[in-house]
């Protein structure tokens, strides 16, 4: 199989899907071959099926085909404590799927001469794409894992690219190079570190996967403003590995009596309603975690502090001082009252004192227990 032809075919598919519209990013995609960043043994992770092992020695054709498929390639488990070939454990580093990578790069929309800070180098592919567009001097990429960073540096050097690579915790950004024209985040966050806003010039852009505790992730494009604020709308979907400092703990175990009732709105109806409903609920109840299982029917767990709720079918069981499912039902009901606004009507503002989700404009925040004002 020919890598160059596979790369062109990938670019054509992404263009047909509407995920690759800028000719400059197409040129970067073709100039920075993705297979050069795929380890000899890794795990391909399609969105619509189970992960599968790829091995360059045992099946070179399958390995190369996976490198140019539009899905993620898992390159590390358990922060390196588990061998990649074993295929078990927590995913902790990867090559993101090309489609969502190009979505984010097109949202970032850097211009010649811009300087971009990247949070999460991973194997180095996105840093290479940025460096092709902006030049090596225009890119600073921060990676927390020393072995991952060393591998990325080797991958990039082999292609003649030397962007600025920094070992450190991306949550703090890279103050020494600020202000930046853009920040490109390759890991999921539920709380946007204010350092990223502080290190972006007014008018600069921050793109990131917002992964609230409640529901799946969303693409977010923020524009930095004066006085250390940034605001912007949500775009498409994005599910990324979390920033190390924001990894979620599993649901706690609770003992004691559960209050049982019939749901006013079945859990499956709420969780399958729309992405707009997901954002509305997550923005209204930012401290509520959710976990869903659909293997044997539809089950959902909610937890916050010392409260827990479980739902299956129309059956609800709750314990603790808060009636979490009732809170979710009320938040969903408000979304219905607002006319079922789609995801793109919601946005977020980040300031020195925190962040909040809003509907239509920053002046309409989704305060906990309340709908938008006005």
N, C-alpha and C positions, 0 to 999 in steps of 0.2 A: 504494500500500500504506500502511496506517495503522500508525505506529510504536507507538502505545499498544496496539493490538490484538495486534501481534506480541510486545510485551513481556509482555502477559498470557498469550499462548499459550506463551511461553518459560517463564514461571513455572509454568504448569500442567504442562508436560512435565517440568520438574525435580522438581516435587512427585510426579508419577507414577513417576519413576525413583528416588525416595527420596533425592534430593540437596537438596531444599528442604522442611524440616519445620517450621521455626520461623516463625510468622506475622510476627514482627518483621522477619525477613530478606526475606520476600516483600514487605512494605511498602517496605523499602529498595530492593529490586530495581525495583519499579514507580515509585518516586520519583526514582531516579537512572538515567535511560534510557541504555542502553549505547551507542546510536548517537551520542550526543553526545560520545563519546570516540574514535570511529573517524575517522581522517583521510580526506580525500576520495579518496585513492588508497592502497591497502594490499593485503595478501595474506591471504586466508582460508586457514586450515590445518586441514582436517578430519583426524581421526584415521585414517579409513579410505580416504583417497584423496590425490591430489597437491594441492599448494597451487594456488590460482587467484587471479588479479588481480581486485580489485574497484575500481570507478571511479564515484564519485558522479555525475559529469557525464555520462559515457558510458552508464551503466546504473544509474540511481537505484534502480530496483526491486531489482535484484540486489545492489546495495550495501547496501540496508536489510535485505534478507532475510539477508545474511551477518552483519550486525550482531547479529541475534537468533537466529542458529544456535548450537548448542552446540559451537562449536569456537573455537580461538584465531584472533586477527587479528594478523598480523605488521605492526608499525608502524615498525621500523628494521632496517637491515642494516649490518653492519660498523661498529658504533658511529657511524653516520651518514655514513660515508665513501662508501657506495654509495646511489644514489637508490632510494627505495622502489619506484618504478615499474619499475625494472629487474628486480626479483624474483630477484636472485642474490646469493650471499654468505652470511655467517654471520648467523643470526637473533640480534639483540641487544636488542630491546625488543618488547613485545606486549601485547595485551589477552588475558589467559588465558581459556580456555573457561569459560563461566558455571557449568557443573556442578561443576568442580573448585574454582572460586572459592567457591561456596556450601558445598561440602564443608568447606573449610578454615575459613570463617567460622563454620560451625556447630560445628566442633571447638574453635575459639577460645572461643565462647560467652561473649562479654563481657556484663556487666550494666550497667544505667544507673549513671552516675557513674564507670565505669572509664576508665582512661587507657591507650591502646594505642599502641605503637611499631610502625610498619610499615617493613619493609626492602624497598625497591624500589617507587618510586611508579609508574613506567611512565606510561601516559597519564592516570592519576588515577582510574580507575573504582572500584577497590577502596577507595581513600582516601575517595571519595565515599560508598560504601556504609557504611563505618565511621562517617563523620561524620554521616550521617543517623541512625544508631543511637545514637551517643554524643555528638553535638554536635561542632562544630568544635574546641572546646578539648580534647576528649578524644582527639584523633588527632594524632600526629606521624609524618610519613612522610619517609624519607630516600631520596634518589636521587643516584646518582653522576654522571649525565650532565646537564650544564647545559641543553642544548636540550630534552631529554626533560622535565626539571623545569619549564621555562618553558611548554611545551605543556600539561602537566598543570595548572599553575596557571591558565592561561587557560581550559581546559576546565571546571575546578571553579568559577571565578569566574562563568562564564556561567550556571551553575546556582545561583548565590548561595551557594556553599560556600567556606569559607576555613579548612580544617584547617591545622595547622602543617606547612609544607613546608621541608625542609632539604636543602641541597646538601652531599653528603659520601659517604664510603665506608661503606656499610651494615654492613660487617664489624665496624666499631667501635661500632655502635649510635648512641645519642645520650645521652651521659652526663648532659648538662645537665638533662634532664627526668626522670631516673630517681629513684625506682623506678617501673616501669610495672606495670600489672595484667596486661598481655598483650603478646606480640610476635607480629606477623603477618608472615611471610616470604614474598615473592613470587618468590624466585629459588632455584635448586637449590644445595645445598651437600653436599659429602662430609665435611667437617669442620665441626662446629658451632662458630662463634666463641664463646668463653667470655664475651665482653662481653655477649652477649644474656642469658645466665644471670645474670651479675653485676648487670645493670640491671633484672631482674625481681624483684618482691617475693616472699617465700616464699608459696607457694600460687598464685602467678600462673602463667599458661599461655603456652607458646611453641609455635606451630604452624609447621611448615616442610616443604618437600619435601627429603627426604634422597635424594641421588643419588650412591650409592657409585660407586667407579671400576669395579666389576665388572658391575653389572646395572642395569636400569631403576629409576626412582625410586619412592619410597614416601612416603606421608603419615606424619608423625611428630608426636605431641602430647606435649610434655614439661611437667611440673609442677615449678616451682622449689621447692627445699627449702632447708634451712639449710646454712650453710658453703659457699655457692657451688656447689651441685650442682643438677641437674635430671634427672628420669627420666620415662619414659613409654613407651607401646606404639606400634607401627606400626599404621596403619589401612589406607586404600586405596592406590591407585596415584597417582603424580604425576610428570609429566615436565615440568620447567621449564627455562628458560634459566639457566645457572649464574651464580652470583655472579662478578663480573668477576675477582676475585682467585683464584678456584678453577676457572677454565676448564682443561679437560684438553688436554694436548698430543697431537698425533697419535702413533700407534705409531711408535717409532723404527725405523730401518732397521738390520738386522743382517747381517753377512757372516760367513762361516765355515761350518764343518761343522754339519749338523743331525743329531741322533739321531732315528731313525725307528722307530716301533712301531705296533702295533695297539691302539686304545683298549679298555680293559676295559669302559667304558661309553661309547657313542657321544655326541659333543658335543651333538647335537640332543636326545637324551634328557634330558640335564642341563639345558640351557637352556630347554626347554619343559616342565619338570616341574611347577613350582608357584612362586608368589611366596614361599612359605615357604622353599623351597630357595634361591632367590636371596638372601634375607636371611641365611640360615645361611652361605652361602659368602662373601658380602661381609663379614659380621661376623667370620668366621674368618680371611679373607685380605684385610685392608683395603687392602693396598698393591698388589693385583693389578688391573690394568686389563683390560677385555674389550671387544671390538668384534665384532659379529655381522653377517653379510650373508646374506640368504636369497633374493636375486634369482635366482641360478643354483645351485640346490642349497642346502646349508647349510654355511657356513664360519664359523669363529671364530678370532680372534686373541687371545692373552693376552700381557701383558708386565708386567714389574716389574724395575726396575733394569736390569741388563745380561742379563736372561733373556727369552726369547721362546718362545711355543708357538703352533703352528698346527694346527687340526683341521678335517677334512672327511670326512664319512662315518664310517668307523672308522679313518681314517688320521691319525696324530699325528706332527708333526715339532717337535723342541725344540732350543734352543741356549742356551748360558749355564750358569752354575753351578747354577741351580734347575731342577727338572723341574716346571714350572708346571702342566701338565695332570694330572700325578700328584697334585699338591696339591689341585687342584679335585676330582678323583675321590674323594680321601679325605674331603674336606669334605662332598661329596654323600653319600658312604657313611654318614657319621655322622648326617646328617639322616635318612636311611632308618632307621638304628638307633634314633633317637629316636622313631620312629613317624610320620614325615612331618608334623611340627607345622606348622600353618598360620601365615601371616604375623602374625596378631593376637596370637599367643603370644610373639612376639619384641618386644623393646624396647631402649632405649638409655639409658645414663646418661652425662651430661656433667659433668665436674668441672674444677677448676683445673689438673689434670695431664693431661687428655685425655678421651677418650670410649671406651666399649666397648658392644658389642651383647650382649644376654643373652637367655636363654630362660626364660620364665615369671616370673622375678624377678631383680632386680639382683644377687642373690647367686650367680647361675648364669651367669657371663660366658663368652662364646665366645672363650677365649684362643686365640691362633694355634697351630694344631697340636693343640688339645685340644677336647673337648666340654664341655658344662656339668658342673659339679661336682655331687655329691650323687646 
